[in-house]
Amino acid sequence: MTEREMHPGISPWSGRPSTFARVVPGLAQAMIALDYAVMFVALPVITRQLQLSSAEATGIMAVYGLCFAAFLLAGGAVCDRAGARLTFSMAMGLFMLASVAGALAYRPEWLLVARALQGVAAAFMQPSILALMAGRFAGKAYRQALTVWSATGALGLVAGVILGGIFSQLYWPLIFLMNIPAGTLILWLVWRHFPVLPRPETRVLFTPGALVGSAAAGCLVLALLRLSQDGGPDYLLNRLAAVLTGGFFLHEKWSSRPLISPALRRQASFQASWLASACYMASAGSQFYLLTLLWQQYYHFSALQTGMLFVPLAVLIIAGNRVYRGLSGRYRAPQLLCMGFLICAAGFYLQGSEALSQQSLWFVVGVILSGLGHGMVYPAIFSLGLSGVATDSQGRASAVIVTSQYLSGAITLAVLGVFPGKGQNASEWQQAFQWLTWAAMAGMVVAMNVGKTEQTDEYSQVR
């Protein structure tokens, strides 16, 4: 059986992808990750130069992630209906325009709007990147592209921390201006290497489910952010989030045109992937944040020193990607996902035990294990959840998986905000790493419960 027969939804180009084409989605993912991370380091400088208040600085930091999480479901729906390449192109154009606005901003309101638009654009780019890969590659080529995509995303996070420290010292608008040449190059590469795939006949871009789901996700993330910042619940926002979430579930149950088709909802591998995605963000996905707090609050390292310390971790994540790629031909994605989470859990346990011992060998071993496990888990999540999904449903499926990440990330941010305190109590740091350990163990349990017949190379296309 040929790859095209096994994947009837893929493009006719899928049988002959170039090696360079596999790098393009990774470059786009790295750009999103870089832009997200760069603000962590550059914000103190921007705050001083624009004389931002504490509330304004917090708003500028939070609005990107809020808009990203809120518009992911809408971005996935538009991607499936308008086409991945068109959606990506329009979103990249908006992203570059917002970057120009951010570079020219001299008032906090302008910078807030620019970051919000960047978050919206990234929300439309993220599912379209994954849909482009699914429409261009199949089988082994798809697994290779997924590995590259995951590795370059990790590099983007580290590059964002390092470049944020450098550019903020030179001229802070460079953190926005660097997106223009990078975005232009990526846009040209996408048009050069990725074809336009046939689109569904429907012309409706936004369904009620996409709109209500996006509003519910946005309110949930905002409510959790308020909880982490204020230490108490926002009762009005919580009730609004509950009403919108309930409305979304009712729509999905009774609507004749749900956002997520019943067949896709019933697919065990898709269910496991978004649950595993939430566990990932509560464990390996939050490691960068927790280590940043540890190194800056307890050890008092500078932002640039912290960024440089993340370089070995990024290399380990890439090594984990390579391990996943090497084993993906012999083991199913649930098995690799289970291995990755187990390795992560062991690493987080060791880090928690030795967090305040700066030169502890076991802490270093813990970082090594968590980096390798991280590199195995991330591509396995998307391989598990998207391999059986038709091309015209890839955007929505990937949006659900990534949305679960950001909702989980917001919950984890609120939890970790309680544990570290002022950064001087060893038990608080141990509790924080224990949270990561238990979250990784939960992800392992999810992976273990995926049916053995769900993950094969001969997936039937779910529509």
C-alpha positions as CSV (number, residue, x, y, z in Angstrom):
1,M,0.0,0.0,0.0
2,T,1.4,3.4,-1.0
3,E,1.6,6.4,1.4
4,R,-1.0,8.2,-0.7
5,E,-3.4,5.3,-0.4
6,M,-2.8,5.2,3.4
7,H,-3.4,9.0,3.6
8,P,-6.1,9.8,1.1
9,G,-6.4,13.4,2.4
10,I,-2.8,14.4,1.5
11,S,-1.5,16.5,-1.3
12,P,-0.3,14.9,-4.6
13,W,3.1,16.6,-3.8
14,S,3.4,14.5,-0.6
15,G,5.3,11.7,-2.3
16,R,8.3,13.8,-3.2
17,P,9.1,16.4,-0.5
18,S,12.5,18.0,-0.6
19,T,14.7,17.9,2.5
20,F,14.7,21.7,2.7
21,A,10.8,21.8,2.7
22,R,10.8,19.9,6.0
23,V,12.6,22.8,7.6
24,V,10.1,25.5,6.6
25,P,7.4,24.7,9.2
26,G,10.1,24.6,11.9
27,L,11.3,28.1,11.0
28,A,7.8,29.4,11.3
29,Q,7.4,27.7,14.6
30,A,10.7,29.1,15.8
31,M,9.6,32.6,14.9
32,I,6.5,32.3,17.0
33,A,8.4,30.8,20.0
34,L,11.1,33.4,19.7
35,D,8.7,36.3,19.7
36,Y,6.9,34.9,22.7
37,A,10.1,34.4,24.7
38,V,11.9,37.7,23.7
39,M,9.5,39.9,25.7
40,F,10.3,38.1,29.0
41,V,13.9,39.6,28.9
42,A,13.2,42.8,27.1
43,L,10.2,44.0,29.1
44,P,12.2,45.5,32.0
45,V,14.1,47.7,29.6
46,I,11.0,48.7,27.7
47,T,9.3,49.5,31.1
48,R,12.1,51.9,32.0
49,Q,12.3,53.6,28.7
50,L,8.5,54.0,28.1
51,Q,8.0,54.7,31.9
52,L,5.3,52.0,32.1
53,S,3.4,51.4,35.3
54,S,3.4,47.9,36.9
55,A,-0.2,47.3,35.6
56,E,0.8,48.4,32.0
57,A,3.9,46.2,32.0
58,T,1.8,43.2,33.2
59,G,-0.8,43.8,30.6
60,I,1.7,44.0,27.8
61,M,3.3,40.7,29.0
62,A,0.0,38.9,29.3
63,V,-2.0,40.1,26.3
64,Y,0.0,38.1,23.8
65,G,-0.7,34.8,25.4
66,L,-4.3,35.7,26.1
67,C,-5.1,36.6,22.5
68,F,-3.1,33.6,21.3
69,A,-5.2,31.2,23.4
70,A,-8.5,33.0,22.7
71,F,-8.2,32.9,18.9
72,L,-6.6,29.4,18.4
73,L,-10.0,27.7,17.8
74,A,-11.1,30.4,15.4
75,G,-7.7,30.1,13.7
76,G,-8.1,26.4,13.3
77,A,-11.6,26.8,11.8
78,V,-10.5,29.4,9.3
79,C,-7.5,27.3,8.3
80,D,-9.7,24.3,7.5
81,R,-12.2,26.4,5.5
82,A,-9.9,29.0,3.8
83,G,-6.9,26.7,3.3
84,A,-3.7,26.4,5.2
85,R,-1.4,28.4,2.9
86,L,-3.8,31.4,2.5
87,T,-4.5,31.5,6.3
88,F,-0.7,31.3,7.1
89,S,0.0,34.1,4.5
90,M,-2.6,36.5,5.8
91,A,-1.6,35.8,9.5
92,M,2.1,36.3,8.7
93,G,1.2,39.6,7.0
94,L,-0.7,40.7,10.1
95,F,2.2,39.5,12.3
96,M,4.7,41.6,10.4
97,L,2.4,44.7,10.4
98,A,2.0,44.3,14.2
99,S,5.7,44.0,14.6
100,V,6.2,47.3,12.8
101,A,3.6,48.9,15.0
102,G,5.4,47.6,18.1
103,A,8.7,49.0,17.0
104,L,7.2,52.4,16.4
105,A,5.2,52.4,19.7
106,Y,6.0,55.2,22.0
107,R,3.0,54.9,24.2
108,P,1.9,51.9,26.3
109,E,-1.5,51.7,24.6
110,W,0.2,51.3,21.2
111,L,2.5,48.6,22.4
112,L,-0.4,46.8,24.0
113,V,-2.4,46.8,20.8
114,A,0.7,45.7,18.8
115,R,1.3,42.7,21.1
116,A,-2.4,41.8,21.0
117,L,-2.4,41.8,17.2
118,Q,0.8,39.6,17.3
119,G,-1.0,37.1,19.5
120,V,-4.0,37.0,17.2
121,A,-1.7,36.5,14.2
122,A,0.2,33.8,15.9
123,A,-3.0,32.0,16.8
124,F,-3.9,31.8,13.1
125,M,-0.4,30.8,12.1
126,Q,0.0,27.9,14.6
127,P,-2.8,25.6,13.3
128,S,-2.0,26.5,9.7
129,I,1.7,25.4,10.2
130,L,0.6,22.0,11.3
131,A,-2.0,21.8,8.5
132,L,0.7,22.7,6.0
133,M,2.9,19.8,7.2
134,A,0.0,17.3,7.1
135,G,-0.9,18.3,3.6
136,R,2.7,18.2,2.3
137,F,4.2,15.1,4.0
138,A,3.2,11.6,4.9
139,G,4.6,8.6,6.7
140,K,8.3,8.8,7.4
141,A,8.6,12.3,5.8
142,Y,5.9,13.6,8.1
143,R,7.6,12.2,11.2
144,Q,10.9,13.8,10.1
145,A,9.1,17.2,9.5
146,L,7.4,16.9,12.9
147,T,10.8,16.3,14.6
148,V,12.4,19.3,12.9
149,W,9.4,21.4,13.7
150,S,9.7,20.5,17.4
151,A,13.4,21.0,17.6
152,T,13.4,24.4,15.9
153,G,10.6,25.5,18.2
154,A,12.8,24.8,21.2
155,L,15.7,26.7,19.7
156,G,13.3,29.6,19.1
157,L,12.5,29.8,22.8
158,V,16.2,29.9,23.8
159,A,17.1,32.3,21.0
160,G,14.3,34.6,22.2
161,V,15.8,34.8,25.7
162,I,19.3,35.4,24.3
163,L,18.3,37.9,21.6
164,G,16.0,39.7,24.0
165,G,18.9,40.3,26.4
166,I,21.2,41.6,23.5
167,F,18.7,43.7,21.6
168,S,17.2,45.3,24.7
169,Q,20.7,46.6,25.6
170,L,21.3,47.9,22.0
171,Y,17.9,49.2,20.8
172,W,14.7,47.6,22.1
173,P,12.6,48.1,18.9
174,L,15.0,45.5,17.3
175,I,13.0,42.8,19.0
176,F,10.1,43.7,16.8
177,L,12.0,44.7,13.6
178,M,13.8,41.3,13.4
179,N,10.4,39.8,12.6
180,I,10.2,41.6,9.3
181,P,13.1,39.9,7.3
182,A,12.5,36.6,9.0
183,G,8.7,36.7,8.2
184,T,9.4,37.7,4.6
185,L,11.8,34.8,4.1
186,I,9.4,32.3,5.7
187,L,6.5,33.6,3.6
188,W,8.5,33.2,0.4
189,L,9.6,29.7,1.4
190,V,6.0,28.6,2.2
191,W,4.8,29.8,-1.2
192,R,7.8,28.1,-2.9
193,H,7.5,24.7,-1.2
194,F,3.9,24.2,-0.2
195,P,1.0,23.8,-2.7
196,V,-2.5,25.1,-2.5
197,L,-4.7,22.2,-1.5
198,P,-8.4,21.8,-2.5
199,R,-10.7,23.5,-0.1
200,P,-14.2,22.5,1.1
201,E,-17.1,24.1,-0.7
202,T,-18.4,25.9,2.3
203,R,-17.7,29.6,2.4
204,V,-18.5,30.1,6.1
205,L,-15.3,30.9,7.9
206,F,-16.6,31.3,11.4
207,T,-19.1,28.9,12.9
208,P,-20.8,29.7,16.2
209,G,-18.8,27.0,17.8
210,A,-15.5,28.7,16.8
211,L,-16.7,32.0,18.1
212,V,-18.1,30.7,21.4
213,G,-15.1,28.4,21.9
214,S,-12.6,31.2,21.3
215,A,-14.5,33.5,23.8
216,A,-14.6,30.7,26.4
217,A,-10.9,29.9,26.0
218,G,-10.0,33.6,26.3
219,C,-12.1,34.1,29.5
220,L,-10.7,30.9,31.1
221,V,-7.1,32.0,30.5
222,L,-7.8,35.6,31.6
223,A,-9.5,34.3,34.8
224,L,-6.5,32.1,35.6
225,L,-4.1,34.9,34.9
226,R,-6.0,37.2,37.3
227,L,-5.9,34.4,39.9
228,S,-2.1,34.1,39.5
229,Q,-1.6,37.9,39.7
230,D,-4.1,38.8,42.4
231,G,-4.1,35.7,44.5
232,G,-7.9,35.5,44.5
233,P,-10.6,34.7,42.0
234,D,-12.5,37.2,39.8
235,Y,-16.0,36.0,40.4
236,L,-17.6,37.9,37.5
237,L,-15.0,36.7,35.0
238,N,-15.2,33.1,36.4
239,R,-19.0,33.1,35.9
240,L,-18.6,34.4,32.4
241,A,-16.0,31.8,31.6
242,A,-18.3,29.1,33.0
243,V,-21.3,30.3,31.0
244,L,-19.3,30.4,27.7
245,T,-17.7,27.1,28.3
246,G,-21.1,25.5,29.0
247,G,-22.5,27.2,25.9
248,F,-19.6,25.8,23.8
249,F,-20.2,22.2,25.0
250,L,-23.9,22.5,24.4
251,H,-23.3,23.8,20.9
252,E,-20.9,20.9,20.2
253,K,-23.4,18.3,21.4
254,W,-26.5,19.6,19.6
255,S,-25.4,21.6,16.6
256,S,-25.7,20.2,13.1
257,R,-22.3,21.8,12.3
258,P,-20.1,21.3,15.4
259,L,-16.6,22.7,15.5
260,I,-15.1,19.3,16.3
261,S,-16.9,16.5,14.4
262,P,-18.4,13.6,16.5
263,A,-16.1,11.1,14.7
264,L,-13.0,13.1,15.7
265,R,-14.2,13.5,19.2
266,R,-14.6,9.7,19.5
267,Q,-11.1,9.0,18.2
268,A,-9.1,7.7,21.2
269,S,-5.8,8.9,19.9
270,F,-7.1,12.5,19.5
271,Q,-8.6,12.4,23.0
272,A,-5.3,11.2,24.4
273,S,-3.3,13.8,22.5
274,W,-5.1,16.8,23.9
275,L,-5.0,15.3,27.4
276,A,-1.3,14.6,27.0
277,S,-0.8,18.1,25.7
278,A,-2.3,19.5,28.9
279,C,0.0,17.3,31.0
280,Y,3.0,18.3,28.8
281,M,2.4,22.0,29.5
282,A,2.0,21.4,33.2
283,S,5.3,19.6,33.3
284,A,8.0,19.9,30.6
285,G,6.3,23.0,29.0
286,S,6.6,24.9,32.3
287,Q,10.2,23.9,33.1
288,F,11.6,27.0,31.4
289,Y,9.5,29.3,33.6
290,L,10.4,27.5,36.8
291,L,14.1,27.3,36.0
292,T,14.0,31.0,35.2
293,L,12.6,31.8,38.6
294,L,15.1,29.5,40.3
295,W,18.1,31.0,38.6
296,Q,17.1,34.6,38.8
297,Q,15.3,34.7,42.2
298,Y,17.4,32.3,44.2
299,Y,20.8,32.4,42.4
300,H,20.4,36.0,41.2
301,F,21.7,35.3,37.7
302,S,21.2,38.0,35.1
303,A,18.8,37.6,32.2
304,L,21.6,37.0,29.8
305,Q,23.3,34.4,32.1
306,T,19.9,32.7,32.4
307,G,19.5,32.6,28.7
308,M,22.9,31.1,28.2
309,L,22.1,28.4,30.8
310,F,19.1,27.4,28.6
311,V,21.3,26.6,25.6
312,P,22.4,23.2,26.9
313,L,18.8,22.4,27.7
314,A,17.8,23.3,24.1
315,V,20.5,21.0,22.8
316,L,19.2,18.2,25.0
317,I,15.6,18.8,23.7
318,I,16.9,18.5,20.1
319,A,18.7,15.3,21.1
320,G,15.4,14.0,22.5
321,N,13.8,14.9,19.1
322,R,16.5,12.8,17.4
323,V,15.8,9.9,19.8
324,Y,12.1,10.2,18.9
325,R,12.8,10.2,15.2
326,G,15.1,7.2,15.5
327,L,12.5,5.2,17.5
328,S,9.4,6.3,15.7
329,G,9.8,3.6,13.0
330,R,9.9,0.8,15.7
331,Y,7.5,2.0,18.3
332,R,4.0,3.6,18.2
333,A,3.5,7.2,19.4
334,P,1.7,6.2,22.6
335,Q,4.8,4.1,23.6
336,L,7.2,6.9,22.8
337,L,4.9,9.4,24.7
338,C,5.0,7.1,27.7
339,M,8.8,6.8,27.6
340,G,9.2,10.6,27.3
341,F,6.9,11.4,30.2
342,L,8.6,8.8,32.4
343,I,12.1,10.3,31.6
344,C,10.7,13.8,32.3
345,A,9.3,12.7,35.6
346,A,12.6,11.2,36.7
347,G,14.4,14.4,35.7
348,F,12.0,16.7,37.6
349,Y,12.2,14.5,40.7
350,L,16.0,14.8,40.7
351,Q,15.8,18.6,40.1
352,G,13.4,19.1,42.9
353,S,15.6,17.1,45.3
354,E,18.7,19.1,44.5
355,A,17.2,22.4,43.4
356,L,19.2,24.5,45.9
357,S,22.5,22.7,45.4
358,Q,24.1,24.7,42.7
359,Q,26.8,22.3,41.7
360,S,24.9,19.0,42.4
361,L,25.6,16.3,39.9
362,W,22.1,14.9,40.4
363,F,20.5,18.3,39.5
364,V,22.5,18.2,36.3
365,V,21.4,14.6,35.6
366,G,17.8,15.8,36.2
367,V,18.2,18.6,33.7
368,I,19.6,16.1,31.1
369,L,16.8,13.6,31.6
370,S,14.1,16.3,31.5
371,G,15.5,17.8,28.3
372,L,15.7,14.4,26.6
373,G,12.2,13.5,27.7
374,H,10.9,16.9,26.6
375,G,12.3,16.3,23.1
376,M,10.5,13.0,22.9
377,V,7.1,14.1,24.3
378,Y,6.4,17.1,22.1
379,P,6.5,15.6,18.7
380,A,4.8,12.4,20.0
381,I,1.8,14.4,21.1
382,F,1.1,15.8,17.6
383,S,2.0,12.6,15.9
384,L,-0.6,10.8,18.1
385,G,-3.3,13.3,17.7
386,L,-3.0,14.4,14.0
387,S,-1.9,11.4,12.1
388,G,-5.4,10.0,11.7
389,V,-7.1,13.4,10.9
390,A,-8.1,14.4,7.4
391,T,-6.3,17.4,5.9
392,D,-9.5,19.5,6.0
393,S,-9.8,19.0,9.8
394,Q,-6.1,19.4,10.7
395,G,-6.5,23.1,11.6
396,R,-9.2,22.5,14.1
397,A,-7.7,19.4,15.6
398,S,-4.3,21.0,16.1
399,A,-6.0,24.1,17.6
400,V,-7.7,22.0,20.2
401,I,-4.4,20.3,21.1
402,V,-2.6,23.7,21.4
403,T,-5.5,25.4,23.3
404,S,-5.4,22.6,25.9
405,Q,-1.7,23.5,26.3
406,Y,-2.3,27.1,27.0
407,L,-5.2,26.5,29.4
408,S,-3.0,24.0,31.3
409,G,-0.2,26.5,31.2
410,A,-2.4,29.2,32.8
411,I,-3.4,26.8,35.5
412,T,0.3,25.8,36.1
413,L,1.3,29.5,36.2
414,A,-1.2,30.1,39.0
415,V,0.0,27.0,40.9
416,L,3.7,27.8,40.5
417,G,3.0,31.4,41.6
418,V,2.0,30.0,45.0
419,F,5.0,27.7,45.6
420,P,8.2,29.6,45.0
421,G,7.3,32.6,47.2
422,K,10.4,34.7,47.6
423,G,12.7,32.0,46.4
424,Q,14.5,31.2,49.7
425,N,12.6,28.2,51.1
426,A,13.9,24.8,49.8
427,S,10.6,23.1,50.5
428,E,8.7,25.5,48.2
429,W,11.0,24.8,45.3
430,Q,10.7,21.1,45.9
431,Q,6.9,21.4,45.9
432,A,7.1,23.3,42.6
433,F,9.2,20.5,40.9
434,Q,6.9,17.9,42.5
435,W,4.0,19.5,40.6
436,L,6.0,19.0,37.4
437,T,6.8,15.4,38.3
438,W,3.2,14.5,39.0
439,A,2.0,16.2,35.9
440,A,4.5,14.1,33.9
441,M,3.3,11.0,35.6
442,A,-0.3,11.9,34.7
443,G,0.8,12.2,31.0
444,M,2.4,8.8,31.2
445,V,-0.9,7.3,32.5
446,V,-2.8,9.0,29.6
447,A,-0.3,7.5,27.1
448,M,-0.6,4.0,28.6
449,N,-4.3,4.0,28.2
450,V,-4.4,4.6,24.4
451,G,-5.6,1.5,22.6
452,K,-2.9,-0.4,20.9
453,T,-4.8,-0.4,17.6
454,E,-5.2,3.4,17.5
455,Q,-1.7,4.3,16.4
456,T,-0.5,2.7,13.2
457,D,0.7,4.1,9.9
458,E,-2.5,3.0,8.3
459,Y,-4.8,5.4,10.0
460,S,-8.2,5.9,8.5
461,Q,-9.0,9.5,7.8
462,V,-11.4,11.0,10.3
463,R,-13.6,13.8,9.0
